[in-house]
Amino acid sequence: MTMTRLEILAPAGGEQSLFSAVRSGADAVYLGASRFSARSSAHNFNKEQLADAVRYCHINGTALHLACNTLVHDDEISSAMELIGYACSIGVDALIMQDPGLISLVRRAAPDMPIHGSTQMSVHTLKGVEYLAGLGLTRAVLSRELSADEIREIVKASPIEIEVFVHGALCMSVSGQCYFSAMLGSRSGNRGACAQPCRLPFSVRGGTGHDLSLKDLSVIDHLRELEEMGVASAKIEGRMKRPEYVAAAVTACRESLDNGEMSPETRDRLMSVFSRSGFTDGYYTGRIGREMFGVRSKDNVEAADSKVFARIHELYKNERRHIPVQLHIEIKKDKRLSLSAEDDRGNRAFAEGSVPEKAVKVGTDRQRCEKSLSKTGGTPYIIDKLECDIDEGLSVPASALNELRSSCLSQLSEKRGAVRPVGYEAPAFIHGGAAKQNLPQSYRALFRDDNISDSFLDCELIYVPCTLSDKKLEKLMDRGFAVAVDVPRGLFGIEKSVFRRLGEIQKLGINEVLANNVAVIQMAQELGMDIHGGFGLNLTNTQSMLWAQQQGMLDAEVSFELTLEQISRLGGKMPAGIISYGRLPLMLTRNCPAKNDGKGCKHCKKAPLLRDRKGMDFPMKCFGSCTEILNSVPLYMADRRSELRGVSFEVLRFSCESREEREQIFNDFRTGASPRSAHTRGLYYRGVE
């Protein structure tokens, strides 16, 4: 069995970074257009620049992946599809996408366009990958938090390609599950506007003082291992970084993959150009903990001086000559001079000159031809083979040979860079309509335990952890509760046990599940369970709600990053719910900040606290294999129910409240009481960028 060659995939935040990536040896680049990119602050590319980038990449034998990996609102879908139609027309090689509604439209409009599921889709298990495959995606970009063994297990059984991040900034939260920047400053990470509040001082008692700031990821030393696993692509993070950073990272990857190791000089360059107290491979090696945390120190900044950048610039100032070309030249008496060329893809070119003259002294020979024809500087070509058919005693000026060479190579570039459009037919779709007038009719409540009073029998549904024992679940049903089980959003290392657990729960007579991850949808579908969509699916537009309905969901919570006005205008017939109460989960992290105190988990009898620089405390609760970092104050909408238009049900999420506090809050919601303590209205009025 032939081992799949590992692709080195580099970021391009602008034109210079694109040149840097290609000339340093990247097999593929990814970049964003002016809108709908998860790095909106990068330079990105307008339409003309995007077309030029595709041509440049294709001439150089490099693939170009366009990142359209943000969540979109109803009033943006037409523009997003226009961009995607344009991308198809200029022949981009793949789209990187997050929004499920947009993905469903693209699958209809351009069935032959490869779609890669962005890491923003929070896929980190085999079931999640299988689900993306079922949607017609061709590649899954896995979450950064996976170990080598977990990646190997996924790749071994994956029906589609797998892409893994190997170098660059490491978010504290699982990508796609971070709402910190949105809640603190209305800048949504899910829409490419993250303000990176995690790099500010947040601390647990006995911690590092920056307990949300991880060192940059680097597993470049393990590229050959990833290739042996069958990983398709090694991705470098960094569309916000300088071209020198891109060149240093690509060069390091190229050396590690081709030679088995980086040179000391390359390693030093990589460290100097950008790091946060060094690098970490903690997730990959399974060494999760305090040593993974770091900040951008003064020494790190000073290491990246102008001399470092100047040395790195030498790596990519010229075109990389790497595309082999075979030439055949004929210099024949009484016949026009001719040169034919063929590249590694079978593209052919032909050029003719004047009839050669009789040599006065020394005739043109193979050596003189080689000297002129091998001068391919400024192009990506290198002469791999030269065949000469030369009559003796004839003379050809070097300028004529140079002109033939230039003509043939230009022809090859034209053919290599020719537009190869992907078929696209603009799809009809439902836009969000006029604001609905119906008010919410029911409540649901989510708990992390079974300490639930009878007052919640008035809820149409309660969500409880799938980890509750059979005995506790049966007792809740005996008391008359309509029970659905909540499955963790973080399934690292526990998917198989959770899948078995859902099968056991079915046998108890519970057939409803709350799905906050696409892997849970896959599990529930395989078991034939009824699915309620959760906020973790990030449903932000009408098309996403229609997608959820097509996937068999009974109803779904919409993203809490939407405003009430946007929610009221969502189209479709599927019941939409919102979170009306609770400490919103701002982050989902595999690396619990509370463990930075060195005491481990056993002392966590109550929710540990993370404190910001202003003295605000954020509780942390574990569920599944991850920790949720909760907001410092709860969302409260009891006194605003008359403004909840187009909402079918409200969800009350309980986390840190006592049994008595839960009862009081539920009663306040039923009476529409004003809030009794510090609270937030979330993003329902201010929205996000």
MILO-280324 format. One record per residue (C-alpha): residue in one letter; x, y, z; residue number from 1. Coordinates in steps of 0.5 Angstrom, whole numbers, plus 500, padded with zeros to 3 digits. Each point is the difference from the previous one (the first is absolute). Example, Ala and Ser with C-alpha at 12.3 -4.5 7.8 and 13.67 -1.06 7.14 Angstrom:
2
  type    x    y    z  seq
     A  525  491  516    1
     S  502  507  498    2
***
This chain:
689
  type    x    y    z  seq
     M  500  500  500    1
     T  503  507  498    2
     M  500  505  506    3
     T  497  506  498    4
     R  504  506  499    5
     L  499  505  506    6
     E  498  507  497    7
     I  503  506  503    8
     L  495  506  501    9
     A  502  507  501   10
     P  496  506  502   11
     A  500  506  496   12
     G  497  506  503   13
     G  502  505  494   14
     E  504  500  493   15
     Q  507  500  503   16
     S  498  494  505   17
     L  498  496  494   18
     F  506  501  496   19
     S  504  498  507   20
     A  496  494  501   21
     V  501  497  492   22
     R  507  502  500   23
     S  502  497  506   24
     G  497  493  498   25
     A  492  500  502   26
     D  496  495  496   27
     A  494  504  502   28
     V  498  506  502   29
     Y  493  503  504   30
     L  498  507  500   31
     G  494  504  501   32
     A  496  505  495   33
     S  498  507  502   34
     R  494  497  504   35
     F  498  493  504   36
     S  507  498  502   37
     A  501  498  507   38
     R  506  505  500   39
     S  497  507  498   40
     S  505  504  503   41
     A  505  497  495   42
     H  502  503  493   43
     N  496  495  496   44
     F  498  500  493   45
     N  495  504  496   46
     K  497  497  493   47
     E  506  502  496   48
     Q  505  498  505   49
     L  497  494  501   50
     A  500  498  492   51
     D  507  502  500   52
     A  502  496  506   53
     V  497  493  497   54
     R  504  501  493   55
     Y  506  501  504   56
     C  499  494  504   57
     H  498  496  495   58
     I  506  502  496   59
     N  504  498  505   60
     G  497  493  501   61
     T  497  503  507   62
     A  492  499  502   63
     L  496  505  503   64
     H  495  499  505   65
     L  495  506  501   66
     A  498  501  507   67
     C  492  502  501   68
     N  500  497  507   69
     T  496  505  504   70
     L  493  500  502   71
     V  495  504  496   72
     H  494  504  501   73
     D  494  500  495   74
     D  501  506  497   75
     E  507  498  498   76
     I  499  493  497   77
     S  499  503  493   78
     S  506  504  500   79
     A  504  493  503   80
     M  497  496  494   81
     E  502  505  495   82
     L  507  500  503   83
     I  500  492  500   84
     G  497  501  492   85
     Y  506  504  499   86
     A  505  495  503   87
     C  497  495  496   88
     S  501  504  494   89
     I  507  501  501   90
     G  502  493  502   91
     V  502  500  507   92
     D  502  493  502   93
     A  495  500  507   94
     L  496  503  504   95
     I  501  500  508   96
     M  493  501  503   97
     Q  497  500  507   98
     D  493  503  499   99
     P  495  493  499  100
     G  495  504  496  101
     L  505  503  495  102
     I  503  493  499  103
     S  493  497  499  104
     L  499  506  494  105
     V  507  499  497  106
     R  499  492  500  107
     R  494  502  495  108
     A  503  506  496  109
     A  507  497  499  110
     P  500  492  502  111
     D  507  499  497  112
     M  503  505  504  113
     P  504  497  506  114
     I  498  503  507  115
     H  505  499  506  116
     G  496  500  506  117
     S  503  506  504  118
     T  503  499  507  119
     Q  495  505  502  120
     M  495  494  499  121
     S  503  497  507  122
     V  501  493  497  123
     H  505  496  504  124
     T  497  492  500  125
     L  499  495  495  126
     K  492  501  500  127
     G  501  507  498  128
     V  504  499  494  129
     E  495  495  498  130
     Y  495  505  501  131
     L  504  505  495  132
     A  501  494  495  133
     G  492  499  500  134
     L  499  507  498  135
     G  505  500  494  136
     L  506  503  503  137
     T  507  497  498  138
     R  504  502  506  139
     A  500  502  507  140
     V  504  505  504  141
     L  501  497  507  142
     S  500  503  506  143
     R  507  502  503  144
     E  499  497  506  145
     L  501  492  498  146
     S  505  496  502  147
     A  504  496  495  148
     D  497  493  502  149
     E  493  504  499  150
     I  502  502  493  151
     R  502  494  498  152
     E  494  496  502  153
     I  496  505  496  154
     V  504  500  494  155
     K  500  493  500  156
     A  493  499  499  157
     S  498  507  497  158
     P  496  500  493  159
     I  503  507  498  160
     E  507  503  500  161
     I  502  503  507  162
     E  504  507  501  163
     V  504  501  507  164
     F  502  507  502  165
     V  508  499  501  166
     H  502  507  502  167
     G  498  507  502  168
     A  495  503  506  169
     L  497  495  504  170
     C  493  503  503  171
     M  498  498  507  172
     S  493  498  497  173
     V  498  494  496  174
     S  499  504  493  175
     G  493  502  498  176
     Q  498  499  508  177
     C  503  507  502  178
     Y  495  506  502  179
     F  505  504  504  180
     S  502  505  495  181
     A  492  501  498  182
     M  498  501  507  183
     L  505  504  503  184
     G  500  505  494  185
     S  495  498  494  186
     R  506  497  496  187
     S  498  493  498  188
     G  506  495  499  189
     N  495  496  496  190
     R  499  506  495  191
     G  508  501  500  192
     A  500  506  504  193
     C  503  497  507  194
     A  503  505  504  195
     Q  504  495  504  196
     P  498  502  507  197
     C  504  493  502  198
     R  506  503  499  199
     L  499  505  506  200
     P  501  498  507  201
     F  495  495  503  202
     S  502  496  506  203
     V  498  495  504  204
     R  503  499  507  205
     G  507  498  500  206
     G  500  500  492  207
     T  505  503  495  208
     G  496  507  500  209
     H  498  499  493  210
     D  496  494  501  211
     L  497  500  493  212
     S  506  502  496  213
     L  503  494  497  214
     K  507  499  496  215
     D  500  500  493  216
     L  499  493  497  217
     S  506  496  496  218
     V  500  493  498  219
     I  504  501  494  220
     D  505  495  503  221
     H  495  495  499  222
     L  498  501  493  223
     R  502  493  498  224
     E  496  497  505  225
     L  494  503  498  226
     E  502  498  492  227
     E  500  493  503  228
     M  494  500  503  229
     G  497  502  493  230
     V  498  508  502  231
     A  499  503  494  232
     S  502  508  502  233
     A  504  503  505  234
     K  498  507  501  235
     I  503  506  502  236
     E  496  505  504  237
     G  502  508  499  238
     R  496  504  495  239
     M  501  506  504  240
     K  508  499  500  241
     R  505  503  496  242
     P  503  497  494  243
     E  506  498  504  244
     Y  497  496  505  245
     V  496  496  494  246
     A  507  499  497  247
     A  503  497  506  248
     A  495  496  502  249
     V  499  497  493  250
     T  508  499  499  251
     A  500  496  507  252
     C  494  496  498  253
     R  503  498  493  254
     E  507  498  503  255
     S  496  496  506  256
     L  496  496  494  257
     D  506  500  495  258
     N  506  498  504  259
     G  497  498  507  260
     E  502  506  504  261
     M  501  507  500  262
     S  507  503  500  263
     P  502  504  506  264
     E  500  506  496  265
     T  493  499  498  266
     R  498  498  507  267
     D  503  507  503  268
     R  496  504  494  269
     L  494  497  502  270
     M  500  501  507  271
     S  503  508  499  272
     V  495  502  495  273
     F  494  498  505  274
     S  498  497  506  275
     R  497  500  507  276
     S  505  498  505  277
     G  502  494  495  278
     F  495  495  497  279
     T  496  494  502  280
     D  498  494  498  281
     G  497  498  506  282
     Y  493  498  497  283
     Y  504  496  494  284
     T  504  496  505  285
     G  495  500  506  286
     R  503  504  505  287
     I  495  505  501  288
     G  501  505  506  289
     R  503  506  503  290
     E  506  499  495  291
     M  496  502  494  292
     F  498  507  502  293
     G  505  506  498  294
     V  499  507  498  295
     R  504  504  495  296
     S  506  503  504  297
     K  505  506  499  298
     D  505  495  498  299
     N  495  497  495  300
     V  499  506  497  301
     E  507  503  500  302
     A  502  493  497  303
     A  496  502  493  304
     D  505  506  498  305
     S  501  503  493  306
     K  506  495  500  307
     V  496  494  501  308
     F  495  502  495  309
     A  505  502  494  310
     R  503  493  501  311
     I  494  497  499  312
     H  498  504  494  313
     E  506  497  496  314
     L  496  494  501  315
     Y  494  502  495  316
     K  503  506  496  317
     N  500  496  494  318
     E  496  495  497  319
     R  501  493  502  320
     R  502  496  494  321
     H  497  493  501  322
     I  496  498  494  323
     P  504  496  495  324
     V  499  501  493  325
     Q  503  496  494  326
     L  503  504  494  327
     H  501  498  493  328
     I  504  504  495  329
     E  501  500  493  330
     I  506  503  496  331
     K  500  498  493  332
     K  503  502  494  333
     D  495  504  495  334
     K  494  499  505  335
     R  497  505  506  336
     L  503  500  507  337
     S  495  496  504  338
     L  499  499  508  339
     S  494  495  503  340
     A  499  500  507  341
     E  496  495  505  342
     D  498  501  507  343
     D  499  495  505  344
     R  492  500  499  345
     G  501  499  492  346
     N  499  507  498  347
     R  504  501  494  348
     A  503  507  497  349
     F  503  501  493  350
     A  504  506  497  351
     E  504  501  494  352
     G  506  505  498  353
     S  503  502  494  354
     V  504  495  495  355
     P  507  499  504  356
     E  506  503  496  357
     K  507  497  498  358
     A  505  500  506  359
     V  506  505  498  360
     K  504  497  506  361
     V  497  495  505  362
     G  493  498  499  363
     T  494  499  505  364
     D  501  494  504  365
     R  496  496  506  366
     Q  504  504  505  367
     R  498  507  497  368
     C  493  498  500  369
     E  500  497  507  370
     K  503  507  502  371
     S  495  504  497  372
     L  494  495  501  373
     S  501  499  508  374
     K  499  507  502  375
     T  493  500  502  376
     G  501  505  506  377
     G  494  503  502  378
     T  496  494  498  379
     P  498  494  504  380
     Y  503  496  494  381
     I  506  496  501  382
     I  503  496  493  383
     D  499  493  502  384
     K  502  497  493  385
     L  503  503  494  386
     E  500  496  493  387
     C  504  503  495  388
     D  500  499  492  389
     I  505  504  498  390
     D  504  501  493  391
     E  507  501  500  392
     G  503  507  498  393
     L  494  504  501  394
     S  499  506  505  395
     V  495  503  504  396
     P  500  506  504  397
     A  499  499  507  398
     S  495  506  500  399
     A  496  495  495  400
     L  500  494  505  401
     N  498  505  506  402
     E  494  502  496  403
     L  498  493  498  404
     R  501  498  507  405
     S  496  506  503  406
     S  494  499  495  407
     C  499  492  502  408
     L  500  501  507  409
     S  495  506  499  410
     Q  496  495  496  411
     L  500  495  506  412
     S  498  505  505  413
     E  494  502  496  414
     K  498  493  500  415
     R  502  499  507  416
     G  496  506  502  417
     A  494  499  495  418
     V  493  501  504  419
     R  497  493  501  420
     P  493  502  503  421
     V  496  496  505  422
     G  493  499  497  423
     Y  495  505  504  424
     E  493  501  500  425
     A  497  505  505  426
     P  495  497  504  427
     A  493  502  502  428
     F  500  501  508  429
     I  495  503  505  430
     H  502  506  503  431
     G  498  502  507  432
     G  493  504  500  433
     A  496  505  504  434
     A  501  500  507  435
     K  495  494  503  436
     Q  496  502  506  437
     N  499  494  503  438
     L  502  500  507  439
     P  504  494  504  440
     Q  495  494  502  441
     S  504  496  505  442
     Y  506  499  504  443
     R  506  495  500  444
     A  505  500  506  445
     L  507  497  500  446
     F  503  497  506  447
     R  507  497  501  448
     D  497  495  506  449
     D  494  497  502  450
     N  498  505  506  451
     I  494  502  496  452
     S  494  503  504  453
     D  493  498  498  454
     S  498  507  498  455
     F  504  498  493  456
     L  495  495  498  457
     D  497  506  497  458
     C  505  500  495  459
     E  499  497  493  460
     L  507  497  501  461
     I  506  499  504  462
     Y  507  499  498  463
     V  504  496  505  464
     P  507  497  499  465
     C  501  493  496  466
     T  505  499  505  467
     L  494  499  506  468
     S  499  493  502  469
     D  495  496  498  470
     K  496  500  507  471
     K  500  508  500  472
     L  498  500  493  473
     E  494  495  501  474
     K  498  504  506  475
     L  499  506  496  476
     M  496  497  495  477
     D  496  497  506  478
     R  499  507  503  479
     G  497  502  493  480
     F  505  504  497  481
     A  501  500  493  482
     V  507  498  499  483
     A  505  501  495  484
     V  508  499  501  485
     D  505  505  499  486
     V  507  497  496  487
     P  506  504  502  488
     R  503  505  494  489
     G  507  497  502  490
     L  500  493  498  491
     F  508  499  500  492
     G  501  493  501  493
     I  493  498  503  494
     E  496  500  493  495
     K  500  492  501  496
     S  498  500  507  497
     V  494  505  499  498
     F  498  497  494  499
     R  499  493  504  500
     R  497  505  505  501
     L  494  502  495  502
     G  499  493  498  503
     E  499  499  508  504
     I  495  506  501  505
     Q  496  498  494  506
     K  498  493  504  507
     L  498  504  506  508
     G  495  503  495  509
     I  503  507  499  510
     N  501  502  493  511
     E  501  507  499  512
     V  507  503  500  513
     L  503  507  500  514
     A  505  501  495  515
     N  505  505  500  516
     N  505  497  496  517
     V  500  497  493  518
     A  502  493  503  519
     V  494  500  504  520
     I  496  501  494  521
     Q  503  494  497  522
     M  500  496  506  523
     A  492  501  501  524
     Q  499  499  493  525
     E  503  493  500  526
     L  496  498  506  527
     G  494  503  498  528
     M  499  505  505  529
     D  496  507  500  530
     I  505  506  500  531
     H  499  507  503  532
     G  506  504  497  533
     G  504  504  505  534
     F  503  507  500  535
     G  507  497  498  536
     L  498  498  493  537
     N  500  508  499  538
     L  494  501  496  539
     T  499  507  498  540
     N  496  500  493  541
     T  494  498  497  542
     Q  504  495  496  543
     S  503  497  506  544
     M  493  499  503  545
     L  498  496  494  546
     W  506  496  500  547
     A  499  498  507  548
     Q  492  498  498  549
     Q  503  496  494  550
     Q  505  496  505  551
     G  493  498  504  552
     M  501  505  506  553
     L  493  501  503  554
     D  503  507  502  555
     A  506  504  502  556
     E  503  505  504  557
     V  502  506  496  558
     S  507  503  501  559
     F  500  505  506  560
     E  504  505  496  561
     L  494  502  496  562
     T  496  506  502  563
     L  492  499  501  564
     E  499  504  494  565
     Q  504  495  496  566
     I  497  494  503  567
     S  493  503  499  568
     R  501  500  493  569
     L  503  493  499  570
     G  496  496  494  571
     G  498  493  500  572
     K  495  496  504  573
     M  504  496  505  574
     P  499  502  508  575
     A  506  505  502  576
     G  502  501  507  577
     I  505  505  504  578
     I  503  500  506  579
     S  497  504  505  580
     Y  503  499  506  581
     G  507  497  503  582
     R  507  502  500  583
     L  502  499  493  584
     P  506  496  498  585
     L  505  504  497  586
     M  506  495  499  587
     L  500  492  499  588
     T  507  498  502  589
     R  504  494  501  590
     N  505  503  504  591
     C  497  502  506  592
     P  503  506  503  593
     A  498  498  507  594
     K  505  495  500  595
     N  506  505  499  596
     D  500  501  508  597
     G  503  493  500  598
     K  495  496  504  599
     G  496  496  495  600
     C  493  499  500  601
     K  498  497  506  602
     H  500  506  504  603
     C  495  503  495  604
     K  494  499  505  605
     K  496  506  497  606
     A  501  504  494  607
     P  507  503  500  608
     L  501  508  498  609
     L  504  503  494  610
     R  501  508  502  611
     D  501  505  495  612
     R  504  507  501  613
     K  494  503  502  614
     G  498  495  506  615
     M  495  497  496  616
     D  499  492  501  617
     F  498  495  495  618
     P  498  493  503  619
     M  503  494  496  620
     K  496  493  500  621
     C  502  494  497  622
     F  496  496  496  623
     G  502  494  495  624
     S  508  501  499  625
     C  500  507  500  626
     T  499  506  504  627
     E  495  506  499  628
     I  502  507  502  629
     L  493  503  502  630
     N  498  507  500  631
     S  501  505  506  632
     V  493  501  500  633
     P  494  497  498  634
     L  496  501  494  635
     Y  493  502  502  636
     M  494  502  496  637
     A  494  498  504  638
     D  497  508  500  639
     R  501  500  492  640
     R  496  494  498  641
     S  495  505  496  642
     E  506  501  495  643
     L  502  493  499  644
     R  496  500  493  645
     G  501  494  496  646
     V  502  495  506  647
     S  497  494  501  648
     F  503  498  506  649
     E  505  503  506  650
     V  506  496  503  651
     L  502  501  507  652
     R  507  498  501  653
     F  502  498  507  654
     S  507  500  502  655
     C  502  503  507  656
     E  493  501  503  657
     S  498  496  506  658
     R  493  496  500  659
     E  497  506  504  660
     E  503  505  495  661
     R  497  496  494  662
     E  493  500  502  663
     Q  500  508  502  664
     I  503  501  493  665
     F  495  496  496  666
     N  494  503  504  667
     D  503  507  498  668
     F  500  498  493  669
     R  492  497  501  670
     T  498  507  503  671
     G  505  504  495  672
     A  504  503  506  673
     S  505  505  500  674
     P  507  498  501  675
     R  502  499  507  676
     S  508  501  499  677
     A  505  501  495  678
     H  499  498  494  679
     T  501  500  492  680
     R  495  501  494  681
     G  505  496  496  682
     L  501  502  493  683
     Y  492  500  499  684
     Y  500  508  499  685
     R  508  502  498  686
     G  501  494  495  687
     V  507  499  498  688
     E  505  502  494  689
***
